[in-house]
C-alpha cells in the first residue's frame, strides 16, 4: 500500500488538532475513548473502572484488544452497554480495517457510533460479535502457525516460505515477514489467548516462535526475527 505524504501545512494542521495528556481526568468530556494499553485483562479492566468514574455516562468506552474478550473487559464496569471493541490493525496508519466488536451487553447505539467513527477516520469497519480472535485473528493466527510449522516439517527457509505464499498463493506479504512486522511476542500472546479459549491445537504457538520470543527475537522492533533489520 502506498503511503500518502502530507504537505508541511497539512502536517502542522494535523498536529495542532492533537492534545496530549497523562491525566485521565482530562478525558472527562470525550464522547468516545479508545483504550490501547497492554494486552492484559486486569490492566484493561482497571483502566475502564477508572474511566467510568471520570467520563460522562453517555461516553462510549472502546477497547483496541486483539485477543481478549470484550465482554470480560466490559464486566468490570457498571455500564457494560457502552463498551465495544474497536480493533485497529497494525500498522494502523496504513491498514484500513477496524473490527467493531459487539460484546454481550453492548447497546445498538454504542456499536453504531463506533462504526460511524471508524468510517469518519477513513477506515473500512466491519461488525462482528465477541468471539475468540474476532474475525481476522481467528482465521489468520492458526494459519500463520501452520506456516511456521511447515518451516521445520518441509525444511524450508523463511525466504522460500515467503516466496511460496506470495508467488503461489497471492499473499501480498509472506508469513515470516508478516509475523516479524506484527511482533513475535504479540503473535505468541494472541495465540496463547486463543488456545486458552478454544483448546484447538492449531491455535497454540509453535515451539519455534516461543523460543524466538524467549530469546528476544521479536521481529522488526528488536532488529531481528526471521530476518535481520539493520535500521530497527
C-alpha positions as CSV (number, residue, x, y, z in Angstrom):
1,X,0.0,0.0,0.0
2,X,1.4,3.4,-1.0
3,X,2.0,5.9,1.8
4,X,0.2,9.2,1.3
5,X,2.5,12.1,2.2
6,X,1.3,15.2,4.0
7,X,2.5,18.6,3.0
8,X,4.1,20.8,5.6
9,X,1.0,22.8,6.1
10,X,-1.2,19.7,6.4
11,X,1.2,18.2,8.9
12,X,1.2,21.3,11.1
13,X,-2.6,21.5,10.9
14,X,-3.0,17.8,11.9
15,X,-0.6,18.2,14.8
16,X,-2.4,21.3,16.0
17,X,-5.6,19.2,16.4
18,X,-3.9,16.8,18.8
19,X,-3.8,17.1,22.5
20,X,-1.5,15.0,24.7
21,X,-2.1,14.3,28.4
22,X,-1.2,11.8,31.1
23,X,-4.1,12.9,33.2
24,X,-7.2,10.6,32.8
25,X,-9.3,13.4,34.2
26,X,-8.8,15.4,31.0
27,X,-10.8,12.8,29.1
28,X,-13.9,13.6,31.0
29,X,-15.6,15.5,28.1
30,X,-14.8,12.9,25.4
31,X,-17.7,11.2,23.7
32,X,-15.6,8.2,22.7
33,X,-12.4,6.8,24.3
34,X,-10.4,4.1,22.7
35,X,-8.2,2.1,25.1
36,X,-4.9,0.6,23.7
37,X,-2.9,-0.3,26.8
38,X,-1.0,-3.6,27.3
39,X,-2.9,-6.8,26.4
40,X,-3.7,-7.8,29.9
41,X,-7.2,-8.3,31.1
42,X,-6.6,-6.9,34.6
43,X,-4.9,-3.8,33.3
44,X,-7.7,-3.1,30.8
45,X,-10.4,-3.7,33.4
46,X,-8.7,-1.4,35.9
47,X,-8.5,1.4,33.4
48,X,-12.1,1.0,32.4
49,X,-13.1,1.2,36.1
50,X,-11.2,4.5,36.4
51,X,-12.6,5.9,33.2
52,X,-16.2,5.1,34.2
53,X,-15.7,7.4,37.2
54,X,-14.4,10.3,35.1
55,X,-16.3,10.4,31.9
56,X,-19.9,11.3,31.1
57,X,-22.5,8.4,31.5
58,X,-23.2,8.6,27.7
59,X,-19.5,8.3,26.7
60,X,-18.5,5.2,24.8
61,X,-15.6,3.1,26.1
62,X,-13.9,1.2,23.3
63,X,-11.1,-1.3,23.6
64,X,-8.5,-2.0,20.9
65,X,-7.8,-5.5,22.2
66,X,-6.8,-8.0,19.5
67,X,-7.3,-11.2,21.5
68,X,-9.1,-10.6,24.9
69,X,-12.8,-10.9,25.4
70,X,-14.6,-7.5,25.1
71,X,-17.4,-8.9,27.2
72,X,-14.9,-9.7,30.1
73,X,-13.4,-6.2,29.8
74,X,-16.9,-4.7,29.9
75,X,-17.8,-6.8,33.0
76,X,-15.6,-4.6,35.1
77,X,-17.9,-1.5,34.8
78,X,-21.4,-0.9,35.9
79,X,-22.5,0.3,32.5
80,X,-21.3,-2.5,30.1
81,X,-23.8,-1.4,27.5
82,X,-21.5,1.4,26.4
83,X,-18.4,-0.8,25.9
84,X,-17.5,-2.0,22.4
85,X,-14.4,-3.3,20.7
86,X,-12.6,-1.2,18.0
87,X,-9.7,-3.4,16.8
88,X,-7.4,-1.5,14.5
89,X,-4.9,-3.4,12.5
90,X,-1.1,-2.9,12.5
91,X,0.2,-0.6,11.2
92,X,-2.9,1.5,11.9
93,X,-2.0,4.4,9.7
94,X,-1.9,2.1,6.7
95,X,-4.3,-0.7,7.3
96,X,-7.9,0.2,6.5
97,X,-9.7,-2.5,8.6
98,X,-11.2,-1.9,12.0
99,X,-13.3,-4.7,13.6
100,X,-16.3,-3.2,15.5
101,X,-16.9,-5.9,18.2
102,X,-20.3,-6.2,19.9
103,X,-20.0,-7.6,23.5
104,X,-22.8,-9.4,25.1
105,X,-24.4,-6.3,26.6
106,X,-23.2,-3.6,24.0
107,X,-26.0,-1.3,23.0
108,X,-27.1,-0.8,19.4
109,X,-26.2,2.9,19.8
110,X,-22.7,2.2,21.0
111,X,-22.0,-0.2,18.1
112,X,-23.4,2.2,15.6
113,X,-21.4,5.1,16.9
114,X,-18.2,3.2,16.9
115,X,-18.9,2.1,13.3
116,X,-19.6,5.6,12.2
117,X,-16.4,6.9,13.9
118,X,-14.4,4.2,12.0
119,X,-15.9,5.4,8.8
120,X,-15.2,9.0,9.6
121,X,-11.5,8.1,10.1
122,X,-11.4,6.7,6.5
123,X,-11.3,3.1,7.7
124,X,-13.3,0.2,6.4
125,X,-15.1,-1.1,9.6
126,X,-16.9,-4.4,9.9
127,X,-19.3,-5.6,12.6
128,X,-18.8,-8.8,14.5
129,X,-19.8,-10.4,17.8
130,X,-17.4,-11.1,20.6
131,X,-15.8,-14.4,19.9
132,X,-12.2,-15.5,20.4
133,X,-10.0,-13.8,17.9
134,X,-13.0,-11.9,16.4
135,X,-12.7,-12.4,12.6
136,X,-9.2,-11.9,11.2
137,X,-7.2,-13.3,14.0
138,X,-9.5,-16.3,14.4
139,X,-8.5,-17.1,10.8
140,X,-5.0,-15.7,10.5
141,X,-3.3,-16.9,13.7
142,X,-3.8,-20.6,13.2
143,X,-2.9,-20.2,9.5
144,X,0.4,-18.4,10.4
145,X,1.1,-21.1,13.0
146,X,0.7,-23.7,10.3
147,X,3.1,-21.7,8.1
148,X,5.8,-21.7,10.8
149,X,5.3,-25.5,11.4
150,X,6.0,-26.0,7.7
151,X,9.4,-24.3,8.2
152,X,10.5,-27.3,10.2
153,X,8.5,-30.1,8.6
154,X,9.4,-29.2,5.0
155,X,12.9,-27.9,6.0
156,X,12.4,-24.7,4.0
157,X,14.0,-21.3,4.6
158,X,12.0,-18.3,5.7
159,X,12.7,-16.7,2.4
160,X,11.4,-19.6,0.4
161,X,8.3,-19.9,2.5
162,X,7.6,-16.3,2.0
163,X,8.1,-16.7,-1.8
164,X,5.8,-19.7,-1.8
165,X,3.0,-17.8,-0.2
166,X,3.4,-14.6,-2.2
167,X,4.2,-16.2,-5.6
168,X,2.0,-19.3,-5.2
169,X,-0.9,-18.2,-3.1
170,X,-1.1,-14.5,-3.9
171,X,-0.4,-13.2,-0.4
172,X,0.8,-9.5,-0.5
173,X,3.3,-10.3,2.2
174,X,4.9,-13.6,3.2
175,X,4.1,-15.2,6.6
176,X,7.6,-14.7,8.1
177,X,7.7,-11.1,7.1
178,X,4.2,-10.5,8.5
179,X,5.0,-12.1,11.8
180,X,8.2,-10.0,12.1
181,X,6.1,-6.9,11.4
182,X,3.4,-7.7,13.9
183,X,5.9,-8.8,16.5
184,X,6.7,-12.3,17.5
185,X,5.8,-11.6,21.2
186,X,2.4,-10.1,20.1
187,X,1.7,-13.1,17.9
188,X,2.6,-15.6,20.7
189,X,0.4,-13.7,23.2
190,X,-2.5,-13.8,20.8
191,X,-2.0,-17.4,20.1
192,X,-1.9,-18.3,23.8
193,X,-5.1,-16.3,24.4
194,X,-6.9,-18.1,21.6
195,X,-5.7,-21.5,22.7
196,X,-6.8,-20.9,26.2
197,X,-10.3,-20.2,25.0
198,X,-10.7,-22.7,22.2
199,X,-8.2,-25.5,23.0
200,X,-7.6,-26.1,19.4
201,X,-4.1,-27.4,18.7
202,X,-3.6,-25.1,15.7
203,X,-4.1,-22.1,17.9
204,X,-1.1,-22.9,20.1
205,X,2.1,-21.2,19.2
206,X,4.7,-23.5,17.5
207,X,7.8,-24.1,19.8
208,X,10.0,-22.2,17.3
209,X,8.0,-19.0,17.9
210,X,8.0,-19.4,21.7
211,X,11.8,-20.0,21.6
212,X,12.3,-16.9,19.5
213,X,10.2,-14.8,21.8
214,X,12.1,-16.0,24.9
215,X,15.4,-15.2,23.1
216,X,14.3,-11.6,22.5
217,X,14.0,-12.2,18.7
218,X,10.8,-10.2,18.3
219,X,11.0,-9.1,14.7
220,X,11.3,-5.6,13.3
221,X,11.1,-3.9,16.6
222,X,14.0,-5.8,18.1
223,X,16.1,-5.7,14.9
224,X,15.9,-9.5,14.4
225,X,13.3,-12.1,14.0
226,X,13.0,-14.4,11.0
227,X,15.0,-11.7,9.2
228,X,17.5,-9.0,10.4
229,X,16.7,-5.3,10.3
230,X,19.6,-3.0,10.4
231,X,17.6,0.2,10.9
232,X,15.2,-1.1,13.5
